[in-house]
Amino acid sequence: MPQYYNENLNSLVRNIKGACYKAYERFGFIKRGELLYYLGEERFNLNGQLIASANSISPMKNDQLIHFEKTYDNRNNIIKEIGRDAKGNICSETYNTYSLSNELLIIQYYIPHKLQVVIYNKYDTLSNLIEACDYCSSPRSFCKHTYKYDTENRQIEHKHYVSEYSNNIIQVEKFHNENKSTEILRTNLNGTFHSKLLYNIDSKNRVISFEAKFSDGCLTSEKTTTYLTDENCKIEQFHNKDRVITSSKIEYFDSNKILIIADNYTSNNKLFSKSLFLENGLVSKIEYFGTSGKIESIFEYKYSFDKKYNWTKKVEYLNSKPTNITIREILYHHEY
């Protein structure tokens, strides 16, 4: 969870919930069969903020849903989040404290009624976060984050320290002038090298290559990204320590920069899968290919939409036979 919060739902959604079932065909119609799992439930206020959600512990039991309720202050900050089980018992609590200038100062997390984690934040005079200290009671641990900014108020460094009760790592992250990471260096507490991640960013602020090196300093993996001049095609290649291509992906976009096709290739440059997308970003078909180059299986997805063009039913087919059907119930604020 949340299952739907980042899905760019259309209109002012008040409540959304759903479940997935087995599907079968009868007399030319797709029918709903055995319940497979619940998708949970979410509720939003008029500002589009998530105020309550429910997450299922068991995929088959709706009576084991965990409900989360959020409370906002008059500045739209989340100041409280309470988690309750199906019987209404509190299973988690989170309390946030803000400064007069809207800076998040303290986060307290309880399970249940017992303080588990507390986070203290510090800011500079420009309200940039410069330090965050995390204390955990069980297992006992301490974590500290420090941040540095340049003269134009752009983050240029993030240092992460983990106590002796955990991973014994100090991590320093350096940033590009558009807040994109260019280097992550990890060292052990004794100062010895642990690992390094390197990012290469082009003039359009796009990551075009990535390298990972570990304890011996040798390359362990690499990823390169190539954009064609019209930017309607992006090619990603993944390499091993010898810089041999292990897999690759080619994505095609329409004139509005919306992804329409994604092709995945194996190490020997044979097509492994092809994904097709609708104009709204939903996947419509995935074809999987065998070593001979022939299609071995086809997954298709057909949707039904409500009047706000949010999908309310998705039927999944495998080789033209229905397998799953997902139902979403959506309510809107204007309907009340």
C-alpha positions in Angstrom: 0.0 0.0 0.0 -0.9 2.5 -1.2 -2.2 0.6 -4.2 -3.6 3.5 -6.1 -2.2 6.7 -4.7 0.4 7.3 -7.4 -1.8 6.1 -10.3 -3.0 9.6 -11.4 -6.6 8.9 -10.9 -8.9 11.2 -12.7 -11.3 13.6 -10.9 -11.8 13.9 -7.1 -11.8 10.3 -5.9 -13.3 9.9 -2.5 -12.9 6.1 -2.0 -11.4 3.2 -4.0 -11.1 -0.5 -3.2 -10.7 -3.6 -5.2 -10.1 -7.3 -5.4 -8.8 -9.9 -7.9 -10.6 -13.1 -8.9 -10.1 -16.0 -11.1 -11.9 -15.6 -14.4 -13.6 -18.0 -16.7 -15.7 -17.8 -19.8 -19.3 -19.0 -20.0 -21.6 -18.6 -23.0 -19.3 -15.9 -24.4 -19.2 -13.9 -21.2 -16.3 -13.4 -18.7 -17.4 -14.4 -15.3 -15.9 -13.8 -11.8 -14.7 -16.9 -10.0 -12.8 -17.7 -6.8 -11.3 -14.7 -4.9 -7.5 -14.5 -5.3 -6.6 -11.5 -3.2 -7.8 -8.1 -2.0 -6.2 -4.9 -3.3 -7.0 -3.0 -0.1 -8.9 0.3 0.2 -8.0 4.0 0.2 -9.9 7.2 1.1 -9.1 10.8 0.0 -10.2 14.2 1.1 -11.2 17.1 -1.2 -7.6 18.2 -1.5 -6.7 14.8 -3.0 -4.8 13.8 0.1 -4.8 10.2 1.3 -6.6 10.2 4.7 -7.2 6.5 5.2 -6.0 3.2 3.7 -6.5 -0.5 4.4 -3.8 -3.1 3.7 -4.5 -6.9 3.9 -2.3 -9.1 6.0 -3.6 -12.2 4.2 -4.4 -12.1 0.5 -7.5 -14.1 1.0 -9.0 -12.7 4.1 -10.8 -9.3 4.1 -11.3 -9.5 7.9 -7.5 -9.2 8.4 -7.3 -5.8 6.8 -5.1 -3.2 8.6 -6.7 0.2 8.4 -4.6 3.4 8.4 -6.1 6.8 9.2 -4.2 10.1 8.6 -4.9 13.4 10.3 -3.8 16.7 8.7 -3.3 20.1 10.3 -4.5 23.4 8.8 -1.3 23.6 6.7 -1.9 20.2 5.1 0.8 18.5 7.1 0.3 14.9 8.3 0.4 15.1 12.1 -0.9 11.7 13.0 -1.4 8.2 11.4 -3.1 5.4 13.3 -3.2 1.8 12.2 -6.0 -0.4 13.4 -6.8 -4.1 12.8 -10.2 -5.4 11.8 -11.4 -5.3 15.5 -10.4 -1.7 15.9 -7.4 -2.3 18.0 -4.5 0.1 17.5 -1.4 -1.7 16.0 0.7 1.3 15.0 0.9 5.0 15.7 2.9 7.8 14.0 3.1 11.4 15.3 4.7 14.2 13.4 5.8 17.6 14.9 6.4 20.6 12.7 8.0 24.0 13.3 6.2 27.3 12.8 7.9 27.5 9.4 6.4 24.1 8.4 9.6 22.0 8.9 9.1 18.4 10.0 11.1 18.3 13.3 10.2 15.0 15.1 8.7 11.7 13.9 7.6 9.2 16.6 6.5 5.7 15.7 4.8 3.3 18.1 4.0 -0.5 17.9 1.6 -0.7 19.7 1.8 2.0 22.4 5.5 1.4 22.7 7.9 3.9 21.2 9.8 2.0 18.4 11.5 4.7 16.3 12.0 8.4 16.8 13.6 10.8 14.2 14.9 14.2 14.9 15.5 16.7 12.0 17.5 19.9 11.9 17.4 22.6 9.2 19.4 25.6 8.2 18.2 29.2 7.9 16.8 28.5 4.4 14.8 25.5 5.7 17.1 22.9 4.0 17.3 19.7 5.9 20.9 19.4 7.2 20.7 16.6 9.7 18.3 13.7 10.6 19.0 11.3 13.4 17.0 8.0 13.7 16.8 6.0 16.9 15.4 2.5 17.0 14.6 0.7 20.3 14.3 -2.8 18.9 16.6 -3.9 17.4 18.7 -1.2 19.0 20.3 1.0 16.4 21.2 4.5 15.5 21.3 6.2 12.1 22.4 9.7 11.1 22.0 11.6 7.9 23.8 14.9 7.1 23.2 17.1 4.0 25.2 19.8 2.4 24.1 22.4 -0.2 25.9 24.8 -2.6 25.6 28.6 -2.7 22.5 28.2 -5.0 20.8 26.1 -2.4 21.2 22.8 -4.3 21.9 19.6 -2.5 25.4 18.5 -3.3 26.1 15.8 -0.6 24.3 13.3 1.6 26.3 11.5 4.3 24.7 8.4 5.9 26.1 6.8 9.0 24.8 3.5 10.5 25.7 2.5 14.1 27.6 -0.5 15.2 24.3 -2.3 15.9 23.6 -2.5 12.2 25.5 -2.5 8.9 28.6 -0.6 10.0 28.5 1.6 6.8 29.2 5.3 6.1 27.7 6.4 2.9 28.5 9.7 1.1 26.3 10.7 -1.8 27.2 13.5 -4.2 24.8 15.3 -6.4 24.5 16.9 -9.8 23.3 20.5 -9.9 19.7 19.4 -10.5 19.7 17.2 -7.4 20.5 14.0 -9.3 23.0 11.7 -7.7 26.4 11.4 -9.5 28.4 9.4 -7.0 27.6 7.2 -3.9 30.7 6.1 -1.9 30.3 3.6 0.9 33.1 2.9 3.4 33.3 0.7 6.5 33.5 2.3 9.9 37.3 1.7 9.9 37.6 3.8 6.7 38.2 1.0 4.3 36.4 1.0 0.9 33.1 -0.8 0.7 31.5 0.1 -2.6 31.0 2.9 -5.1 28.2 3.8 -7.5 28.8 6.2 -10.3 26.3 8.1 -12.5 27.0 10.0 -15.7 24.4 12.7 -16.5 24.1 14.5 -19.9 23.3 18.1 -20.7 19.6 17.4 -20.4 19.9 16.1 -16.9 19.4 12.5 -17.9 21.3 9.6 -16.4 23.1 8.0 -19.4 25.3 5.5 -17.6 25.7 3.8 -14.2 28.5 1.8 -12.8 28.8 -0.3 -9.5 32.1 -1.2 -7.9 32.5 -3.2 -4.7 35.2 -4.2 -2.2 38.0 -5.0 -4.7 37.3 -1.9 -6.6 36.5 -3.8 -9.8 33.4 -3.1 -11.9 30.5 -5.5 -10.9 27.8 -4.1 -13.1 27.1 -1.3 -15.6 24.0 0.2 -17.2 24.1 2.6 -20.2 21.2 4.6 -21.7 21.1 6.0 -25.2 18.4 8.5 -26.4 17.8 9.0 -30.1 17.8 12.6 -31.4 14.1 12.8 -31.6 13.8 11.4 -28.0 11.1 9.0 -29.2 13.3 6.0 -28.4 15.4 5.1 -25.4 17.9 2.2 -25.4 19.1 0.7 -22.1 21.9 -1.9 -21.9 23.0 -3.9 -18.8 26.6 -5.1 -18.6 28.4 -7.5 -16.3 31.9 -6.9 -14.8 33.5 -7.7 -18.1 31.3 -5.1 -19.8 29.5 -7.8 -21.7 25.8 -7.1 -22.4 23.6 -9.3 -20.2 20.3 -7.8 -21.2 18.8 -4.7 -22.9 15.6 -2.8 -23.3 14.3 -0.5 -26.0 11.4 1.8 -25.3 9.4 3.7 -27.9 7.4 6.9 -27.2 4.7 8.7 -29.2 4.9 12.5 -30.0 3.6 13.3 -26.5 6.5 11.3 -24.9 4.1 8.6 -23.7 5.5 5.1 -23.7 3.8 2.8 -26.3 6.2 -0.1 -26.8 8.9 -1.7 -24.6 11.1 -4.5 -26.0 13.3 -6.6 -23.8 16.3 -8.6 -25.2 18.5 -11.3 -23.8 22.3 -11.4 -23.7 22.6 -12.7 -27.2 20.3 -9.9 -28.5 17.3 -12.1 -29.0 13.9 -10.6 -28.3 12.5 -11.9 -25.0 9.4 -9.9 -24.5 7.4 -7.1 -26.1 5.0 -4.9 -24.1 2.3 -2.7 -25.7 0.7 0.2 -23.8 -2.5 2.3 -24.2 -2.3 6.1 -24.5 -3.1 6.3 -20.8 -0.1 4.3 -19.8 -1.9 1.0 -19.0 -0.3 -2.2 -20.4 -2.5 -3.8 -23.1 -0.4 -6.8 -24.2 2.8 -8.6 -23.3 4.3 -11.2 -25.7 7.0 -13.6 -24.5 9.4 -15.2 -27.0 11.3 -18.5 -26.9 14.9 -19.1 -27.9 13.7 -19.9 -31.5 12.2 -16.4 -31.8 8.6 -17.7 -31.8 6.0 -16.4 -29.5 5.5 -18.8 -26.6 2.8 -16.9 -24.6 0.7 -13.8 -24.8 -0.8 -11.9 -21.9 -3.5 -9.5 -22.9 -5.3 -7.0 -20.7 -8.7 -5.5 -21.4 -10.2 -2.7 -19.4 -13.6 -1.2 -18.6 -13.7 2.5 -17.6 -16.2 4.6 -15.7 -17.4 8.0 -16.8 -14.2 9.6 -15.3 -12.1 7.3 -17.4 -10.7 5.5 -14.4 -10.6 1.7 -15.0 -13.0 -0.3 -12.9 -12.5 -3.8 -14.4 -9.4 -5.4 -15.9 -9.5 -8.9 -17.4 -6.2 -10.7 -17.9 -5.9 -13.3 -20.7 -3.2 -15.9 -21.2 -3.1 -17.2 -24.8 -6.6 -15.9 -25.4 -8.0 -17.6 -22.3 -9.2 -15.5 -19.4 -7.3 -16.1 -16.2 -7.9 -13.2 -13.8 -10.4 -10.4 -13.4 -9.7 -7.4 -11.2 -12.6 -5.2 -10.0 -12.2 -1.7 -8.6 -15.0 0.2 -6.9 -14.5 4.0 -7.1 -16.6 6.7 -5.4 -16.2 10.4 -6.1 -16.7 13.4 -3.8 -19.2 15.1 -6.2 -21.5 12.1 -5.8 -22.2 13.0 -2.1 
